[in-house]
């Protein structure tokens, strides 16, 4: 079946293949290469048997070595299935996968074999027809990565085999990105697949509506599903128009969307059971126009939340559907609020990393974040404890003069590397400023700051750093086998996480950052 | 996964649906749906096309083709496609008074040379040089076919693209020789033909088991003149062979050619190098060059635009077979092609194409799509279909998909322009995200609206996937994803064009800001 929106493309491609196809065709599709691939394969499958047309559709990312590519193409062209009993033998009486020459010999052998068999069938006619061949390579951009040497020979395959053969590349990248620098590859015939319109996209998703009598995928809901998708498309289209993504979001939202109708149906059914005689009349029917409008109005805000959670896969469809189940009997209860979520369903617990860390580790993490974000030179200014230091503190970047390069805050450029001594020093300051009051009294430390100094020299502090590194919250940059110099680290938490940790500890983080947000 | 910058606009979703700024996608769609083909064309050709269509109303567009001509149209399509795959020679009778074309001269020379080797047993070498699509391979094939009428030689075809080293080349020579002579070719110290009864399977297995080392090159190639028939070696992409180590294959081949003497009882050997690189001769080492005869034949594409047009006409009016022909079709079709080629816009377009590229394969590609689109509903070629095919094939715009990018991605593109203006050619995701958030915050009228939410991180990843943002430097596991440095492969102008085509005022304003600073 030809997918909606691809009719003209499919006709053009069929015409291209059934007449005299050009030796090299390139299909560039940025948006939905997977759908184009499926259309191409359905066109190839639907081609008439006479005259014989052999085709092989291979995915360049699965054929990551030359031998895999040769074997797969030959196997598919020859329509050969290796069996365990025959020792998984490949097609033909010899191996065609040694090198590109072997591959060419293999293609010729297939052609000879097929033309023999086709003439054998039609013995009355003496005309011997050489079969046409098409080799379709999906995700052709992988060729450049894995098999760059094969790009030119593949694009010239028809010339070197002297067969009636077409090589079709399907890729999300333009040919200009793929082709070798020296102009040794011929220019292909570019074929542009259509851009999917709203109707086509919706129809594509609707085609995959799993029809099932018993549950929410009852065929009577098909018109409603159409309307539901239309609204969903309007919400999602500024962000993604990929039918696969839409289908994923729809799969998560749809069961919840029809639950109120099913609830209503069950309620009516129960009532009818109480009243014998009416039982047969109640069949699941499509909701009324009024109910549809109400449903869509109630659920539209949740489409946005679904998009937010599911498009970046922050959650999975199943979990999200459970968490966002609508209240029971939503339609009959006359509910019109904004939040339709059923509160009685236990929500999936969202575990936070910062909750499980010990207090000292949080301080270390914060110190590491500051050491990674603030320039080394600013430490005295930021953390100095001299008498009048606070007044002198001048932070941030002075806006540069016109025409100069604007300096970018370190926060946006990524963490800088620091030695372990520096993080310990910052940690000492943090502990002295924000932790000293909460410690148990220790009269043996008399000098100011001695207690904090003691704290940062404990074994547990060092083991805390090691543990955080093991958790990948810190990253050790210097190799462990290097003995000279202090070990170097880098903080691996984001600003948002650091803010949460700081809030937890009661540290005003923005005051301590050299270039605050 | 990148952190997701989810921005929820202050307005309620129901209000945002009706507000005019809140539906960029809808507006984009409407604009595109008006004229998808026209919008892709540059404006001058658009004008030309329209005027062409206006001046000759109804001449090329016949509403409906009579039903009895439908099979003819299909047959014509098939015939034209076949002609496109194998274009006819330019009609030489038309320009008899002129000097013969370059290709004809080359053809005669090549025929003479091959006849010398094949018939008289000479050793010959030559180089066939010409630009892409000028008919080098066709010419060689024609010459070979011509020569084969008398004595059919053994033809060994090698290609520098396929045989990327001498070891592969020698194996392929051995394979082709054995297939054409039906004998096993001994490599190394064994005598030629000492074991002719070995069947092919065994031979191939032996071949696979032991690839001949390059040291056997001289011994194999020196046996070429002693083959039962004369040998013609065609080296496609000759320049690639010159890049092989020590040019061993070329040395051996040309040395054998040179030592091939008439009357010594041996058969002839011809080596024909085919290349499109003009300076190939300079690539040869001195010892190789001195063994090369120095004969260089040249091919060229159509000489004048008249040839180009004649070729076009020849392809389009290729005659049908007798069984397909119906009375009146030839005249109908020929008339329509004439009208099509007489259109001013078509003439200009073909002239322009000829001025840019004189490659026949380009002409073939341009003509393919319009011919394929012929159907009983629109049975004749139209200037519009030719124009759209030209824009698609002649210079495909790699970034034509920019307008179909999602809204957040366009915002990121604009942000990347801003970083460039600020003097940073490379940027991280965090930098763009900050710019984006700033823009959202400072504009009270909410010029940048994200309808309800979504993920800007996904938009960034999308841009990286379609290579609008290209990573600078090697990927490292030590750098978090949001701090990997990228640069934009899209020019400022293109971003501007995209934003203008989308027509969202807020985005235009934001982009305009960077230009004010820039100027």
Interface residues (C-beta under 8 A of the other chain):
Chain A: X12 X15 X16 X19 X20 X21 X22 X23 X28 X30 X31 X93 X94 X95 X98 X99 X100 X101 X104 X105 X149 X152 X153 X156 X159 X160 X172 X173 X174 X175 X176 X177 X183 X184 X186 X187 X189 X190 X191 X192 X195 X197 X198 X234 X235 X237 X238 X239 X240 X241 X300 X301 X304 X305 X307 X308 X311 X312 X313 X314 X404 X405 X406 X408 X411 X412 X413 X414 X415 X475 X477 X490 X492 X494 X496
Chain B: X1 X2 X3 X4 X6 X13 X14 X17 X24 X25 X29 X32 X33 X36 X77 X78 X81 X82 X84 X85 X86 X132 X137 X157 X159 X161 X162 X163 X164 X168 X171 X172 X175 X201 X204 X205 X208 X236 X237 X240 X276 X361 X362 X364 X365 X368 X369 X372 X373 X392 X393 X396 X398 X401 X404 X406 X407 X408 X422 X423 X424 X428 X430 X431 X434 X450 X451 X452 X453 X454 X455 X457 X458 X459 X465 X466 X467 X478 X479 X480 X482 X483
